[in-house]
Amino acid sequence: MNLWKQRVGLLVAASLGACSSASSTPQEPASPTHEPPRAERPAEQPAPLVTAAPRIELAGPGFAQVVSSGTAGGPILGQTMSPHCVGSYPTSPQHIVHVARALPHFRVVINAGASDTTIAVRAPDGTYVCNDDSSDPANTLNPAVDVENAAAGDYQIFVGGYSGGDAWADYALAVIEGHAFPSEVVPAP
């Protein structure tokens, strides 16, 4: 019996010694052997391109003008989207235009007052249509993009700033069927 008490005493002493180690971080209790091991937490994934951007619905020809607003600019250089795009854009579109049925034409116009904004529209097929300065007689810095023979699908709208001082500029956006200038359609914010 004395031998048994000695062994128990040694086990208790060893256990107490392990508990009083210099580590100050708490130890997780050991899981019973009948429980399956915990799954590893998945690695962080980058955010998807499309976020919760305001969605503009165009049912088909004869749609009513739609007005929205936002803030221009971001870290993405326009040339990385398309060689014809200038300015700096956000990583995700600020607006999504959903075309339910094919349209012969729609126009996206931006009015940001004195700020020099740019626009890039990504079509459902992945191509871009971009503009820096329209021929708006009231303000040539206002961009406008015409989308011809628009297929059904989602069109991602990115509004950029031409230079650093134009990033984070507030803007007003309109989607129209005609060819009006931005200043004729929507006032500056």
MISE-524491 format. One record per residue (C-alpha): x, y, z; residue in three letters. Coordinates in steps of 0.02 Angstrom, whole numbers, plus 32768, in hexadecimal, padded with zeros to 4 digits. Layout:
% residues N
XYZALA
...
//
This chain:
% residues 189
800080008000MET
809180768024ASN
80CF805F7F72LEU
8025808F7F2FTRP
8021812F7F9CLYS
80CE815D7F5EGLN
8099814E7EA9ARG
7FFB81B57EC6VAL
806182377F22GLY
80DC82427E90LEU
804D82557E13LEU
7FFD82DF7E7CVAL
80A383397E8EALA
80C3832D7DD3ALA
801583707DAESER
802B84017E26LEU
80D384287DDAGLY
8088842F7D2CALA
7FFE84A37D68CYS
8076851C7DB7SER
80E185357D1CSER
811F85E37CF2ALA
80A385F67C64SER
801D86777C8BSER
7FAD86497BFATHR
7F1885DE7C27PRO
7F1A852F7BE2GLN
7E8384EA7B85GLU
7E3D84507BDAPRO
7E6383B27B7DALA
7DD083747B1ASER
7D9382C57B40PRO
7DCC82447AC5THR
7D1B821E7A89HIS
7D0282CF7A41GLU
7D3882F0798EPRO
7DC6836F797APRO
7D918423795BARG
7D99846278AAALA
7E1D84E47887GLU
7DDB8594786CARG
7DE385BB77B1PRO
7E62863D777BALA
7E2186EB775DGLU
7DE7870076A9GLN
7DEB87A6764CPRO
7D4587FE763DALA
7CE687DC759DPRO
7CE888617516LEU
7C3088867523VAL
7BF288CA75C8THR
7B4B890D7601ALA
7B4C8998757FALA
7AA889F2755FPRO
7A4B899274D9ARG
79F589EF744CILE
7972898973F0GLU
794E89AC7338LEU
78BA894472FDALA
78D4896A7244GLY
78BA89F671C6PRO
78538A877209GLY
789D8A8272BAPHE
78908B1A732BALA
792C8B7E7355GLN
79838B3C73F1VAL
79EA8BAD7463VAL
7A678B7674E8SER
7B018BBC753FSER
7BA68B88758AGLY
7C5C8BB475A9THR
7CDF8BA7751FALA
7D8E8B5F7521GLY
7DF38ACE7561GLY
7E998A717553PRO
7E808A1974AAILE
7ED18A6C7413LEU
7E5C8A75737FGLY
7EDE8A2F7308GLN
7ED689897366THR
7E1E897D7337MET
7E3489B07282SER
7EBB8A117223PRO
7E378A9571FDHIS
7E0A8AB872B3CYS
7E5E8B467313VAL
7E518B7673C9GLY
7E4D8B15746CSER
7DB98AA57494TYR
7D768A45752APRO
7D93898A753BTHR
7CD88967752DSER
7C5389B874C1PRO
7BEE8A437511GLN
7B528A1974ACHIS
7B0D8983744FILE
7A9989A273BBVAL
7A3189077399HIS
79EB890072E8VAL
7959888672E8ALA
793E8889722BARG
79B788C271A4ALA
79B9897E7187LEU
79EF89DB70EBPRO
7A448A5F7157HIS
7A598AA47205PHE
7AC88B2F7246ARG
7B1A8B4272F1VAL
7B448BF67320VAL
7BA48C3D73B5ILE
7B9E8CED73FBASN
7C1D8D117484ALA
7C228DCE7477GLY
7CD48E11746FALA
7D248D66748CSER
7D6D8D0B73F6ASP
7D1E8C5F73FFTHR
7D2C8BCA7389THR
7CBB8B367366ILE
7CD48A817335ALA
7C438A0E730AVAL
7C6789537308ARG
7BEE88F47298ALA
7BB3884372BDPRO
7C318801723DASP
7CC18850729FGLY
7CE688DF7227THR
7CF489937264TYR
7CB28A377221VAL
7D098ACD7272CYS
7D038B8A726DASN
7D608C1872BEASP
7D178CB97278ASP
7C748CCA7219SER
7C4C8D5A71A7SER
7BD08D9D7228ASP
7BCC8E597202PRO
7BA78E8272B8ALA
7C3A8E1C72FBASN
7CAC8DB5728ATHR
7CF48D5E7325LEU
7C508CFC7335ASN
7C668C4D72EAPRO
7BE08BEE728AALA
7BDF8B3D7242VAL
7B6E8AFD71B9ASP
7B4A8A4371B7VAL
7B0B8A0F710CGLU
7AAC896D70E9ASN
7AAB894271A2ALA
7A90888971BEALA
7A2E884E7254ALA
7A98883C72F2GLY
7AF488A07376ASP
7B5C8938734BTYR
7BD6896B73D3GLN
7BEF8A2773E8ILE
7C958A68742DPHE
7CA88B23744BVAL
7D5A8B5E745DGLY
7DBB8BFD747AGLY
7E2D8C3E73F1TYR
7EB48C6F746ESER
7ED18C627529GLY
7E738D04754DGLY
7DDA8CC074F3ASP
7DD28C1E7555ALA
7D4D8C1775DCTRP
7CE48C9A7581ALA
7C298C8B7597ASP
7BCA8C7374F5TYR
7B1B8C5E74B0ALA
7AFB8BD6742FLEU
7A6C8BBF73B5ALA
7A418B32733DVAL
79DD8B6E72A7ILE
79A48B3271FCGLU
79CC8BD3719FGLY
7A6C8C307179HIS
7A598CC271F4ALA
7AF28D0F7248PHE
7B118CED7301PRO
7AEC8DA27334SER
7A448D9972D9GLU
7A118CFB7333VAL
7A518D0273E5VAL
7A8F8D937451PRO
7B388D8B74A7ALA
7B2F8D51755DPRO
//
